[in-house]
């Protein structure tokens, strides 16, 4: 996502909404760690959605 944004002349700082789909809610912790590496406060709005595999 970072490369796509930068390739289009944008940046991670301009992201306002992120939708994350997972097959197991146990992934919330690891996903959150990655999320915090790429975004900083004020964080973009985020949806965390569990789906069937």
C-alpha distance matrix in Angstrom:
0.0 3.8 5.5 5.1 6.1 8.5 9.7 10.7 12.5 10.7 9.3 8.3 12.0 12.1 10.2 13.2 12.5 10.6 12.2 12.4 14.7 16.9 20.1 21.8 22.0 22.9 19.2 19.0 20.0 17.6 14.6 15.9 16.2 12.6 11.8 14.4 13.2 10.1 12.0 15.6 18.5 18.7 15.8 14.0 15.9 14.9 16.3 16.8 18.4 20.4 21.2 23.6 22.6
3.8 0.0 3.8 5.5 5.2 6.1 8.4 10.0 10.7 8.9 6.8 6.2 10.0 10.8 10.0 13.6 13.8 12.4 14.8 15.1 17.8 19.7 23.1 24.3 24.2 24.7 21.0 20.5 20.8 18.4 15.7 16.5 16.1 12.6 11.8 13.6 11.7 8.4 10.6 13.9 17.1 17.6 15.3 14.1 16.8 16.3 18.4 19.1 21.1 23.3 24.4 26.9 25.9
5.5 3.8 0.0 3.8 5.5 5.2 5.9 8.5 9.8 9.5 8.6 9.4 12.9 13.4 13.0 16.7 17.0 15.6 17.6 17.8 20.1 21.9 25.0 26.6 26.9 27.4 23.6 23.5 23.9 21.2 18.7 19.8 19.3 15.6 15.3 17.1 14.9 11.9 14.3 17.5 20.7 21.2 19.0 17.7 20.3 19.8 21.5 22.1 23.8 25.7 26.4 28.6 27.2
5.1 5.5 3.8 0.0 3.8 5.5 5.0 6.3 8.8 8.5 8.9 9.9 13.3 12.7 12.0 15.4 15.5 14.4 16.2 17.0 19.1 21.4 24.5 26.5 26.9 27.9 24.2 24.0 25.0 22.5 19.6 20.9 21.0 17.3 16.5 18.7 17.1 13.8 15.5 18.8 21.6 21.6 19.3 17.3 19.4 19.0 20.5 21.4 22.8 24.9 25.2 27.5 26.4
6.1 5.2 5.5 3.8 0.0 3.8 5.4 5.2 6.4 4.9 5.4 7.0 9.9 9.1 9.1 12.6 13.5 13.2 15.7 17.1 19.8 22.4 25.8 27.5 27.3 28.4 24.8 24.0 24.9 22.8 19.8 20.3 20.6 17.2 15.7 17.5 16.2 12.5 13.5 16.4 18.9 18.7 16.8 14.8 17.3 17.6 19.6 21.1 22.8 25.4 26.2 28.9 28.1
8.5 6.1 5.2 5.5 3.8 0.0 3.8 5.3 5.0 4.9 5.3 8.1 10.6 10.6 11.6 15.3 16.7 16.5 19.1 20.2 23.0 25.3 28.7 30.2 30.0 30.8 27.1 26.4 26.8 24.5 21.8 22.2 21.8 18.4 17.4 18.5 16.6 13.2 14.5 17.1 19.8 19.9 18.5 17.2 20.1 20.5 22.8 24.2 26.1 28.6 29.5 32.1 31.1
9.7 8.4 5.9 5.0 5.4 3.8 0.0 3.8 5.5 7.3 8.9 11.5 14.2 13.6 14.3 17.9 18.9 18.5 20.7 21.8 24.1 26.4 29.6 31.5 31.7 32.6 28.9 28.5 29.2 26.7 24.0 24.8 24.5 21.0 20.2 21.7 19.8 16.4 17.9 20.7 23.4 23.5 21.8 20.1 22.7 22.9 24.8 26.0 27.6 29.8 30.2 32.6 31.4
10.7 10.0 8.5 6.3 5.2 5.3 3.8 0.0 3.8 5.7 8.6 11.5 13.6 12.0 12.9 16.1 17.3 17.6 19.9 21.6 24.0 26.8 30.0 32.0 32.0 33.3 29.8 29.1 30.1 28.0 24.9 25.5 25.8 22.3 20.9 22.6 21.1 17.5 18.3 20.9 23.1 22.7 21.2 19.1 21.4 22.0 23.9 25.6 27.1 29.7 30.1 32.6 31.8
12.5 10.7 9.8 8.8 6.4 5.0 5.5 3.8 0.0 3.8 7.0 10.6 11.9 10.7 12.6 15.9 17.9 18.6 21.4 23.2 26.0 28.7 32.2 33.9 33.5 34.6 31.1 30.1 30.7 28.7 25.8 25.9 25.9 22.7 21.1 22.2 20.7 17.1 17.5 19.6 21.7 21.3 20.4 18.7 21.5 22.6 25.0 26.9 28.8 31.6 32.3 35.1 34.4
10.7 8.9 9.5 8.5 4.9 4.9 7.3 5.7 3.8 0.0 3.8 7.2 8.3 6.9 8.9 12.2 14.4 15.3 18.4 20.3 23.4 26.2 29.7 31.2 30.6 31.7 28.3 27.0 27.6 25.9 22.9 22.7 22.9 19.9 18.0 18.9 17.9 14.2 14.1 16.1 18.1 17.6 16.6 15.0 17.8 19.1 21.6 23.7 25.8 28.8 29.9 32.8 32.4
9.3 6.8 8.6 8.9 5.4 5.3 8.9 8.6 7.0 3.8 0.0 3.8 5.3 5.6 7.3 11.0 13.1 13.6 17.0 18.5 21.8 24.3 27.9 29.0 28.1 29.0 25.6 24.1 24.5 22.8 19.9 19.5 19.5 16.6 14.7 15.3 14.2 10.5 10.5 12.6 14.9 14.8 13.7 12.6 15.9 17.0 19.8 21.7 24.1 27.0 28.5 31.5 31.1
8.3 6.2 9.4 9.9 7.0 8.1 11.5 11.5 10.6 7.2 3.8 0.0 3.8 5.4 5.4 9.0 10.7 10.8 14.2 15.5 19.0 21.3 25.0 25.8 24.7 25.5 22.1 20.5 20.8 19.3 16.4 15.8 15.9 13.2 11.0 11.7 11.0 7.2 6.9 9.5 11.9 12.1 10.5 9.6 12.9 13.8 16.7 18.4 21.1 23.9 25.7 28.8 28.5
12.0 10.0 12.9 13.3 9.9 10.6 14.2 13.6 11.9 8.3 5.3 3.8 0.0 3.8 5.6 8.3 11.1 12.2 15.9 17.7 21.3 23.7 27.4 28.0 26.4 27.3 24.2 22.0 22.2 21.2 18.4 17.1 17.3 15.3 12.6 12.4 12.3 9.0 7.2 8.2 9.8 9.6 9.1 8.8 12.4 14.2 17.6 19.7 22.7 25.8 27.9 31.2 31.3
12.1 10.8 13.4 12.7 9.1 10.6 13.6 12.0 10.7 6.9 5.6 5.4 3.8 0.0 3.8 6.3 9.4 11.4 15.0 17.4 21.0 23.8 27.5 28.4 27.0 28.4 25.3 23.2 23.9 23.1 19.9 18.9 19.7 17.5 14.6 15.1 15.3 11.8 10.0 11.2 12.1 11.1 10.4 8.7 11.8 13.9 17.0 19.6 22.2 25.6 27.3 30.7 31.0
10.2 10.0 13.0 12.0 9.1 11.6 14.3 12.9 12.6 8.9 7.3 5.4 5.6 3.8 0.0 3.8 6.0 7.6 11.2 13.7 17.2 20.1 23.9 24.8 23.5 25.0 22.0 20.0 21.0 20.3 16.9 16.1 17.4 15.2 12.1 13.3 14.1 10.6 8.8 10.8 11.8 10.8 8.9 6.3 8.9 10.5 13.4 15.9 18.4 21.8 23.5 26.9 27.3
13.2 13.6 16.7 15.4 12.6 15.3 17.9 16.1 15.9 12.2 11.0 9.0 8.3 6.3 3.8 0.0 3.8 7.1 10.5 13.5 17.0 20.0 23.7 24.5 22.8 24.7 22.1 19.7 21.1 21.0 17.5 16.4 18.3 16.7 13.2 14.4 16.0 13.0 10.4 11.7 11.6 9.7 8.0 4.6 6.1 8.6 11.5 14.7 17.2 20.8 22.8 26.4 27.3
12.5 13.8 17.0 15.5 13.5 16.7 18.9 17.3 17.9 14.4 13.1 10.7 11.1 9.4 6.0 3.8 0.0 3.8 6.7 10.0 13.4 16.5 20.2 21.1 19.5 21.7 19.2 17.0 18.9 18.9 15.3 14.6 17.1 15.5 12.0 14.1 15.9 13.2 11.2 13.1 13.2 11.7 8.9 5.2 4.7 5.8 8.0 11.2 13.5 17.1 19.0 22.6 23.7
10.6 12.4 15.6 14.4 13.2 16.5 18.5 17.6 18.6 15.3 13.6 10.8 12.2 11.4 7.6 7.1 3.8 0.0 3.8 6.5 10.0 13.0 16.7 17.7 16.5 18.5 15.8 13.9 16.0 15.7 11.9 11.9 14.5 12.7 9.6 12.4 14.1 11.7 10.5 13.1 14.0 13.2 9.7 6.7 6.3 4.8 6.4 8.6 10.9 14.2 16.1 19.6 20.4
12.2 14.8 17.6 16.2 15.7 19.1 20.7 19.9 21.4 18.4 17.0 14.2 15.9 15.0 11.2 10.5 6.7 3.8 0.0 3.8 6.7 10.1 13.6 15.0 14.0 16.6 14.2 12.7 15.5 15.4 11.6 12.4 15.4 13.8 11.2 14.5 16.3 14.4 13.7 16.4 17.2 16.4 12.9 10.1 8.5 5.8 4.8 6.2 7.6 10.9 12.4 16.0 16.9
12.4 15.1 17.8 17.0 17.1 20.2 21.8 21.6 23.2 20.3 18.5 15.5 17.7 17.4 13.7 13.5 10.0 6.5 3.8 0.0 3.8 6.6 10.3 11.5 10.9 13.2 10.6 9.7 12.7 12.2 8.7 10.3 13.2 11.7 10.0 13.6 15.3 14.0 14.0 16.9 18.2 18.0 14.2 12.2 11.0 7.5 6.0 4.9 6.1 8.5 10.3 13.6 14.1
14.7 17.8 20.1 19.1 19.8 23.0 24.1 24.0 26.0 23.4 21.8 19.0 21.3 21.0 17.2 17.0 13.4 10.0 6.7 3.8 0.0 3.8 7.0 9.1 9.5 12.2 10.1 10.3 13.7 13.2 10.2 12.6 15.5 14.1 13.2 16.8 18.2 17.3 17.7 20.6 21.9 21.7 17.9 15.9 14.4 10.8 8.3 6.1 4.8 5.8 6.7 9.9 10.4
16.9 19.7 21.9 21.4 22.4 25.3 26.4 26.8 28.7 26.2 24.3 21.3 23.7 23.8 20.1 20.0 16.5 13.0 10.1 6.6 3.8 0.0 3.8 5.5 6.7 9.0 7.2 8.5 11.8 11.3 9.3 12.1 14.7 13.8 13.8 17.2 18.6 18.4 19.1 21.9 23.3 23.5 19.7 18.3 16.9 13.2 10.8 7.5 6.2 4.9 6.1 8.4 8.5
20.1 23.1 25.0 24.5 25.8 28.7 29.6 30.0 32.2 29.7 27.9 25.0 27.4 27.5 23.9 23.7 20.2 16.7 13.6 10.3 7.0 3.8 0.0 3.8 6.8 8.9 8.3 10.5 13.6 13.3 12.1 15.1 17.4 16.9 17.2 20.5 21.8 21.9 22.7 25.5 26.9 27.1 23.4 22.0 20.4 16.7 14.0 10.6 8.4 5.4 5.1 5.7 5.5
21.8 24.3 26.6 26.5 27.5 30.2 31.5 32.0 33.9 31.2 29.0 25.8 28.0 28.4 24.8 24.5 21.1 17.7 15.0 11.5 9.1 5.5 3.8 0.0 3.8 5.3 5.9 8.2 11.1 11.4 11.1 13.6 15.9 16.2 16.7 19.5 21.1 21.8 22.5 24.9 26.1 26.5 22.9 22.2 20.6 16.8 14.3 10.6 9.3 6.2 7.6 8.3 8.6
22.0 24.2 26.9 26.9 27.3 30.0 31.7 32.0 33.5 30.6 28.1 24.7 26.4 27.0 23.5 22.8 19.5 16.5 14.0 10.9 9.5 6.7 6.8 3.8 0.0 3.8 5.2 5.7 8.8 10.3 9.9 11.5 14.2 15.1 15.2 17.5 19.7 20.5 20.7 22.7 23.5 23.9 20.5 20.0 18.2 14.6 12.3 8.6 8.2 6.1 9.1 10.9 12.0
22.9 24.7 27.4 27.9 28.4 30.8 32.6 33.3 34.6 31.7 29.0 25.5 27.3 28.4 25.0 24.7 21.7 18.5 16.6 13.2 12.2 9.0 8.9 5.3 3.8 0.0 3.8 5.4 7.0 8.4 9.4 11.0 12.9 14.3 15.2 17.1 19.0 20.5 21.0 22.8 23.9 24.7 21.4 21.6 20.3 16.7 15.1 11.4 11.7 9.8 12.4 13.5 13.8
19.2 21.0 23.6 24.2 24.8 27.1 28.9 29.8 31.1 28.3 25.6 22.1 24.2 25.3 22.0 22.1 19.2 15.8 14.2 10.6 10.1 7.2 8.3 5.9 5.2 3.8 0.0 3.8 5.6 5.6 6.0 8.4 10.1 10.9 12.0 14.3 15.8 17.1 18.0 20.1 21.6 22.6 19.1 19.1 18.3 14.7 13.5 10.0 10.8 9.6 12.1 13.7 13.5
19.0 20.5 23.5 24.0 24.0 26.4 28.5 29.1 30.1 27.0 24.1 20.5 22.0 23.2 20.0 19.7 17.0 13.9 12.7 9.7 10.3 8.5 10.5 8.2 5.7 5.4 3.8 0.0 3.8 5.7 5.2 5.9 8.6 10.1 10.1 12.1 14.3 15.6 15.7 17.5 18.5 19.3 16.0 16.3 15.3 11.9 11.2 8.0 9.9 9.8 13.1 15.5 16.0
20.0 20.8 23.9 25.0 24.9 26.8 29.2 30.1 30.7 27.6 24.5 20.8 22.2 23.9 21.0 21.1 18.9 16.0 15.5 12.7 13.7 11.8 13.6 11.1 8.8 7.0 5.6 3.8 0.0 3.8 5.5 5.1 6.4 8.9 9.8 10.7 12.8 14.8 15.3 16.6 17.8 19.2 16.2 17.3 17.0 14.1 14.1 11.3 13.6 13.6 16.8 18.9 19.0
17.6 18.4 21.2 22.5 22.8 24.5 26.7 28.0 28.7 25.9 22.8 19.3 21.2 23.1 20.3 21.0 18.9 15.7 15.4 12.2 13.2 11.3 13.3 11.4 10.3 8.4 5.6 5.7 3.8 0.0 3.8 5.4 5.1 6.5 8.7 10.1 11.0 13.1 14.5 16.4 18.4 19.9 16.8 17.6 17.9 14.9 15.1 12.4 14.5 14.4 17.0 18.9 18.3
14.6 15.7 18.7 19.6 19.8 21.8 24.0 24.9 25.8 22.9 19.9 16.4 18.4 19.9 16.9 17.5 15.3 11.9 11.6 8.7 10.2 9.3 12.1 11.1 9.9 9.4 6.0 5.2 5.5 3.8 0.0 3.8 5.4 5.2 6.1 8.7 10.0 11.1 12.1 14.5 16.5 17.6 14.2 14.4 14.6 11.5 11.8 9.4 11.8 12.4 15.1 17.5 17.1
15.9 16.5 19.8 20.9 20.3 22.2 24.8 25.5 25.9 22.7 19.5 15.8 17.1 18.9 16.1 16.4 14.6 11.9 12.4 10.3 12.6 12.1 15.1 13.6 11.5 11.0 8.4 5.9 5.1 5.4 3.8 0.0 3.8 5.4 4.9 6.2 8.7 10.1 10.2 11.8 13.4 14.7 11.5 12.5 12.9 10.4 11.5 9.9 13.1 14.3 17.4 20.2 20.3
16.2 16.1 19.3 21.0 20.6 21.8 24.5 25.8 25.9 22.9 19.5 15.9 17.3 19.7 17.4 18.3 17.1 14.5 15.4 13.2 15.5 14.7 17.4 15.9 14.2 12.9 10.1 8.6 6.4 5.1 5.4 3.8 0.0 3.8 5.4 5.3 6.5 9.2 10.2 11.6 13.9 15.8 13.0 14.6 15.7 13.6 15.2 13.5 16.6 17.5 20.4 22.8 22.4
12.6 12.6 15.6 17.3 17.2 18.4 21.0 22.3 22.7 19.9 16.6 13.2 15.3 17.5 15.2 16.7 15.5 12.7 13.8 11.7 14.1 13.8 16.9 16.2 15.1 14.3 10.9 10.1 8.9 6.5 5.2 5.4 3.8 0.0 3.8 5.4 5.1 6.7 8.8 11.3 14.2 15.9 12.8 13.7 15.2 13.1 14.7 13.4 16.2 17.3 19.8 22.2 21.5
11.8 11.8 15.3 16.5 15.7 17.4 20.2 20.9 21.1 18.0 14.7 11.0 12.6 14.6 12.1 13.2 12.0 9.6 11.2 10.0 13.2 13.8 17.2 16.7 15.2 15.2 12.0 10.1 9.8 8.7 6.1 4.9 5.4 3.8 0.0 3.8 5.4 5.5 6.1 8.7 11.2 12.5 9.2 9.9 11.5 9.7 11.9 11.4 14.6 16.5 19.2 22.1 22.0
14.4 13.6 17.1 18.7 17.5 18.5 21.7 22.6 22.2 18.9 15.3 11.7 12.4 15.1 13.3 14.4 14.1 12.4 14.5 13.6 16.8 17.2 20.5 19.5 17.5 17.1 14.3 12.1 10.7 10.1 8.7 6.2 5.3 5.4 3.8 0.0 3.8 5.5 5.2 6.4 9.0 11.0 8.5 10.6 12.7 11.8 14.4 14.2 17.7 19.6 22.6 25.5 25.4
13.2 11.7 14.9 17.1 16.2 16.6 19.8 21.1 20.7 17.9 14.2 11.0 12.3 15.3 14.1 16.0 15.9 14.1 16.3 15.3 18.2 18.6 21.8 21.1 19.7 19.0 15.8 14.3 12.8 11.0 10.0 8.7 6.5 5.1 5.4 3.8 0.0 3.8 5.9 7.7 11.2 13.3 11.2 12.9 15.5 14.6 17.2 16.8 20.0 21.7 24.3 26.9 26.4
10.1 8.4 11.9 13.8 12.5 13.2 16.4 17.5 17.1 14.2 10.5 7.2 9.0 11.8 10.6 13.0 13.2 11.7 14.4 14.0 17.3 18.4 21.9 21.8 20.5 20.5 17.1 15.6 14.8 13.1 11.1 10.1 9.2 6.7 5.5 5.5 3.8 0.0 3.8 7.0 10.6 12.1 9.8 10.7 13.7 13.2 15.9 16.2 19.3 21.5 23.8 26.6 26.1
12.0 10.6 14.3 15.5 13.5 14.5 17.9 18.3 17.5 14.1 10.5 6.9 7.2 10.0 8.8 10.4 11.2 10.5 13.7 14.0 17.7 19.1 22.7 22.5 20.7 21.0 18.0 15.7 15.3 14.5 12.1 10.2 10.2 8.8 6.1 5.2 5.9 3.8 0.0 3.8 7.0 8.4 6.2 7.6 10.8 11.1 14.5 15.4 18.9 21.5 24.0 27.2 27.2
15.6 13.9 17.5 18.8 16.4 17.1 20.7 20.9 19.6 16.1 12.6 9.5 8.2 11.2 10.8 11.7 13.1 13.1 16.4 16.9 20.6 21.9 25.5 24.9 22.7 22.8 20.1 17.5 16.6 16.4 14.5 11.8 11.6 11.3 8.7 6.4 7.7 7.0 3.8 0.0 3.8 6.0 5.5 8.4 11.7 12.7 16.3 17.5 21.1 23.8 26.7 30.0 30.2
18.5 17.1 20.7 21.6 18.9 19.8 23.4 23.1 21.7 18.1 14.9 11.9 9.8 12.1 11.8 11.6 13.2 14.0 17.2 18.2 21.9 23.3 26.9 26.1 23.5 23.9 21.6 18.5 17.8 18.4 16.5 13.4 13.9 14.2 11.2 9.0 11.2 10.6 7.0 3.8 0.0 2.9 4.5 8.1 10.8 12.6 16.3 17.9 21.6 24.5 27.6 31.1 31.8
18.7 17.6 21.2 21.6 18.7 19.9 23.5 22.7 21.3 17.6 14.8 12.1 9.6 11.1 10.8 9.7 11.7 13.2 16.4 18.0 21.7 23.5 27.1 26.5 23.9 24.7 22.6 19.3 19.2 19.9 17.6 14.7 15.8 15.9 12.5 11.0 13.3 12.1 8.4 6.0 2.9 0.0 3.8 6.6 9.1 11.6 15.3 17.5 21.1 24.3 27.3 30.9 31.8
15.8 15.3 19.0 19.3 16.8 18.5 21.8 21.2 20.4 16.6 13.7 10.5 9.1 10.4 8.9 8.0 8.9 9.7 12.9 14.2 17.9 19.7 23.4 22.9 20.5 21.4 19.1 16.0 16.2 16.8 14.2 11.5 13.0 12.8 9.2 8.5 11.2 9.8 6.2 5.5 4.5 3.8 0.0 3.8 6.4 8.2 12.0 14.0 17.6 20.7 23.6 27.2 28.1
14.0 14.1 17.7 17.3 14.8 17.2 20.1 19.1 18.7 15.0 12.6 9.6 8.8 8.7 6.3 4.6 5.2 6.7 10.1 12.2 15.9 18.3 22.0 22.2 20.0 21.6 19.1 16.3 17.3 17.6 14.4 12.5 14.6 13.7 9.9 10.6 12.9 10.7 7.6 8.4 8.1 6.6 3.8 0.0 3.8 6.2 9.9 12.5 15.7 19.1 21.7 25.4 26.3
15.9 16.8 20.3 19.4 17.3 20.1 22.7 21.4 21.5 17.8 15.9 12.9 12.4 11.8 8.9 6.1 4.7 6.3 8.5 11.0 14.4 16.9 20.4 20.6 18.2 20.3 18.3 15.3 17.0 17.9 14.6 12.9 15.7 15.2 11.5 12.7 15.5 13.7 10.8 11.7 10.8 9.1 6.4 3.8 0.0 3.8 7.0 10.2 13.2 16.8 19.5 23.2 24.6
14.9 16.3 19.8 19.0 17.6 20.5 22.9 22.0 22.6 19.1 17.0 13.8 14.2 13.9 10.5 8.6 5.8 4.8 5.8 7.5 10.8 13.2 16.7 16.8 14.6 16.7 14.7 11.9 14.1 14.9 11.5 10.4 13.6 13.1 9.7 11.8 14.6 13.2 11.1 12.7 12.6 11.6 8.2 6.2 3.8 0.0 3.8 6.5 9.7 13.2 15.9 19.6 21.0
16.3 18.4 21.5 20.5 19.6 22.8 24.8 23.9 25.0 21.6 19.8 16.7 17.6 17.0 13.4 11.5 8.0 6.4 4.8 6.0 8.3 10.8 14.0 14.3 12.3 15.1 13.5 11.2 14.1 15.1 11.8 11.5 15.2 14.7 11.9 14.4 17.2 15.9 14.5 16.3 16.3 15.3 12.0 9.9 7.0 3.8 0.0 3.8 6.2 9.9 12.5 16.3 18.0
16.8 19.1 22.1 21.4 21.1 24.2 26.0 25.6 26.9 23.7 21.7 18.4 19.7 19.6 15.9 14.7 11.2 8.6 6.2 4.9 6.1 7.5 10.6 10.6 8.6 11.4 10.0 8.0 11.3 12.4 9.4 9.9 13.5 13.4 11.4 14.2 16.8 16.2 15.4 17.5 17.9 17.5 14.0 12.5 10.2 6.5 3.8 0.0 3.8 6.8 9.9 13.6 15.1
18.4 21.1 23.8 22.8 22.8 26.1 27.6 27.1 28.8 25.8 24.1 21.1 22.7 22.2 18.4 17.2 13.5 10.9 7.6 6.1 4.8 6.2 8.4 9.3 8.2 11.7 10.8 9.9 13.6 14.5 11.8 13.1 16.6 16.2 14.6 17.7 20.0 19.3 18.9 21.1 21.6 21.1 17.6 15.7 13.2 9.7 6.2 3.8 0.0 3.8 6.4 10.2 12.2
20.4 23.3 25.7 24.9 25.4 28.6 29.8 29.7 31.6 28.8 27.0 23.9 25.8 25.6 21.8 20.8 17.1 14.2 10.9 8.5 5.8 4.9 5.4 6.2 6.1 9.8 9.6 9.8 13.6 14.4 12.4 14.3 17.5 17.3 16.5 19.6 21.7 21.5 21.5 23.8 24.5 24.3 20.7 19.1 16.8 13.2 9.9 6.8 3.8 0.0 3.8 7.0 9.3
21.2 24.4 26.4 25.2 26.2 29.5 30.2 30.1 32.3 29.9 28.5 25.7 27.9 27.3 23.5 22.8 19.0 16.1 12.4 10.3 6.7 6.1 5.1 7.6 9.1 12.4 12.1 13.1 16.8 17.0 15.1 17.4 20.4 19.8 19.2 22.6 24.3 23.8 24.0 26.7 27.6 27.3 23.6 21.7 19.5 15.9 12.5 9.9 6.4 3.8 0.0 3.8 6.4
23.6 26.9 28.6 27.5 28.9 32.1 32.6 32.6 35.1 32.8 31.5 28.8 31.2 30.7 26.9 26.4 22.6 19.6 16.0 13.6 9.9 8.4 5.7 8.3 10.9 13.5 13.7 15.5 18.9 18.9 17.5 20.2 22.8 22.2 22.1 25.5 26.9 26.6 27.2 30.0 31.1 30.9 27.2 25.4 23.2 19.6 16.3 13.6 10.2 7.0 3.8 0.0 3.8
22.6 25.9 27.2 26.4 28.1 31.1 31.4 31.8 34.4 32.4 31.1 28.5 31.3 31.0 27.3 27.3 23.7 20.4 16.9 14.1 10.4 8.5 5.5 8.6 12.0 13.8 13.5 16.0 19.0 18.3 17.1 20.3 22.4 21.5 22.0 25.4 26.4 26.1 27.2 30.2 31.8 31.8 28.1 26.3 24.6 21.0 18.0 15.1 12.2 9.3 6.4 3.8 0.0
